[in-house]
Amino acid sequence: MPRPQWNPNVLDANRLFYALWTTALFLLLIWGVYAINEAYALNWRRWGNHPREWEDWIGVFTYPFLHGDLEHLWNNTATFFTLNGLLFYFYRSIAARTWMLLYLLSGVGLWLFAKGGNHIGASGINYALAAFLFTSGVVRKSQLLLRVTLLVAFLYGGMVWWMLPIDEHISWEGHIAGAVSGLLMAIILRKKGPLPDFELQALASDEQLPEWWADAHPQHPDVIRQRELESNQTTTAEEGSTQDVQFRIVRKANPNKNAPTDGRGDLNKSQQR
């Protein structure tokens, strides 16, 4: 029976496709909204997030899709493309629910705690994604996700400064609301989604590695050693089964040749003489 082959390229291709199309869907929405609003002068920016104004509660859901100008839109697009792609690639099993929770919590947090104004833009979601990816890699026992944390820190570590009120035209409250939402979701969902690194316990001298683990790690030194041992055992068994068997025919001794004679035989011989 042929040994099943581990093909990580199939899984990687599925993850990449999933990450790209979900990211592209949101980007198409925000660019489409901006283009339609500019083309027909619909003044959709009035539907931003207005903190603690009940008549404008709908802005909690609409504000991430609205942007002030092309520079604002482009900056959020580039950041969202990277961060959202990382979320849906490395946290595929929980990415959709995580995104929805970050989207809702960042909007509600901004509506509850901001001082006022009309807040628009997807930067709140970007801060939520960055905080989730950074914190989740720290609290999970996974070297791969920790690398994602370091990547986010390297690329977007400077985002922390825009959580301070250094520019009145920037929604720093929205940034804080997003970052807090990402931090909370990373802690709450720390036991969901990607599993921690598998710790392989020491095996006895005569115990073999699990077949599923050996198939998944064909280049591991222990797997290579086990495959060589199996190959040597198979070769030895085949050689033993094909050895020629030699036979030798031995002539059976005459049972009467050394048989003792009785007295009558000797007497008859003497009489005949």
N, C-alpha and C positions, 0 to 999 in steps of 0.2 A: 504494500500500500504506500503510495507516494507521501512524503512528508509535507504537511501544509506549510506554505511559505508566508512569512510576515512581510507585508507590503505597506510600509508607513507612508509611501507617496500618495496612496489613495486617500488616506485620512487627511494628510496635509492639503491635498487639492480640495477636498470638501470643506475644510476649515477656511481656506483662503477664499473660496467662492462665497461661502456664507458671510464672511467678514466684509467682502467687497460689496455684495449686493445690498446688505443692510445699511452700510455706510452711504452708498450711492443713493439709496431711497430717501434718506433724510436730506442729503445735500441737494437732490433734485427738488425737494419740496421748498427748501428755504430760498433757493435761487429762482424757482418758479414764482414764489410769492413776491419776491423782490422785483422780478421783471414785470409781472402783471401790475403790481402797484405803481411802478414808475411809468409804465406805458399808458395807463388809463387814469392816473392821478386819483386813486381811490382813497388815499389817506388812511391806509390800514394801520399805520403806526399808532393811531389812537387806541388800538386794542392791546396795548402793552400791559404790563403788570402794574396796577395801581394799589400800593399797599393799604390794606384795611379799608378799602372802599367797596362796599358790598354790591353796589350797582355795576361795578366793573370787575366782578369776580372771574369773568371769562378770560381775563388777561393772564390768569395763572396758567392756562393751557396754551394760549396763543403767543405769548411774548417771545419764546425761543425762535419763532419763525419770522420775526420781524427784525429788520436791520436799518440803521440810519443811512449808510452810504456804501459804496463798493469796497472801500478800504475796511470798513467794519465787517462787512460780509466775507471778504477774502481772508482776513485774519482768523475769523472763527471757522471758516471752511478748512483751512490748512491744519489747524489744531485738531478739529473734530475728526478729520480723515485719519490721522495717526492714532489718536486715543481710542476712537470707536473701533477702528480696525484691530487694535490690540485687545480690546475687551471681547469682541466676538470671535477672535481667533483663539485666544488662550483660555477663555472662560465660556466656551460655546454652550455648555449645558445649562448655564444660569444667566447667559448674557441678556436674553430678551427680558426676563423678569427684572434683572438688575437695572437695565436701561430704563424701564418703565418706572421703577421705584425712584431712581435718581431724577428722572424728569418731573415726577410729581412732587417729591420732597423738596427739591431745589426751588420749584415755583411756589409751593405753600410756605416754605421758610422765608422766601423773599417777601411774600405778601404779608406775613405775620410780623416780621421784625424790621423791615426797612422803614425809613422815616417818611417817605413820600415820593412823589414824582411819578414819571412814566418810564418804566424799565423795559427795554427791548434787547434782543440779541441772544445768541446761543452760548454766550460765554459762561453762563451759570452751569449749563450742562457740561461744558468743557472742564470746568473746575471740579465738578462732581466726578467725572470720569478720571481725571488725573489723581484726585484724592483716593478714589477707590482702587485704582491700579497700584498706586504707591503703597497704600496701607495693606492691601490684600497680600501683596508679595512679602511683606514683613511678618504678618501674623500666621501665614501658612508655612508649613515645613516642606517647601519645594524650592530647589535651587533654580529651576527654570523660571518660576514666577518671581523669584528674587531678582533675576536678571532683568525681567520686565520692569521691576521697581527701579533698578539702577538706570535703565534706559529712560524712563519717564523723568527721573530726577535730573538726568543729564540734559535732556531736551527741553524740559519745561520747568526747571527749578526756579527760573526767574519769575514765574507766574505769581509766586508768593507775595511779591512787592505790590501787585495790583489788588491785593486784599486790604490795602491801607487806603485811607481817604486822601490820596495825593492829587487826584484830578476830579473836579466836580462833575465832569461830563462822563465819567466812567462809573458804572454801577458796582462799586466795591461791596455793597451789601449783597448783591446777587452773587458775587464771587465767593463771599464767605458762606452764604446759604448753600451754594453748590459744594464747596469743599467740606462743610460739615455733613452734608448728606452723603457724600462719598465715603467719608470716614466712618459714619455709622453703619452704612451698608456693608462695608468691608468687614467690620467686626461681627455684625449680625449673621452674615452669610459665610463666615470663615470656615464652617464645616460643610458647606455645600459646594458643589461643582468639582473642580480638579482635586484629585487625591494627592496627599503628600507623597514624597519620595518613598518608594518601596525599599524597605530594609531587608536584605537577604541574610538570614541567619546562617551561622556556620553549620556546615554539613558534616556528618560522620564520614569516616574515611571510605566506607563502602556505600554511601548514599549518593544517589545521582541528583542532578538539578532537575526541577520540574520541567516537563517537556514544553509547556506553554512559555515558560520564562526563557528557555534555551532558544526557542524559535524567535522570540522577540529581541534577543540580544546575541545574534550569531557571532559577533566579533569579540565577545567577552572572553578573556583568557581561560576561565574555567569551562566555558562552553566549548572552546576549541580543544581543550585537553580531553573533555568528555567525548567529543566526536572522534578524536584520534584513538582513544581507548576502545570505543565501540567498533571502529573500523578494524583495529588490530584483532579484536576478539572474533569478528566475523571472518576475517582472513584465516585465522588459525582454525576455526571450525570447518571452513571449506577445505582446507588442506588435509585435515584429519579424515574427512568423509571421502576424499578421492584417493587415498593411499591404496596401492595394490596389495592384495592379500595373496601370499605365496603358500602353496600346498606341497607337501612331500609325501610320496607313497612309500610306506614301509611294509616290506614283505612279512607276512605273519609266520611265526615259527611253527614247525611241525610238532604237534603235541606228543607223538609216539616216538620221536627220535631219541629222547633221553629217558623213556619209560623203563622201569626195572622189569626183569624177566623172572618168572617163577621156576621152580625146580623141575616141573614137568617138561617144560620146554627144553631144558638141558638134557633131560633123560631121553627124550625122543631123538634129540640130535645124536646122542651116544649110541642108541640102538640102530639108527640108520647107518652109522659108520660100521 
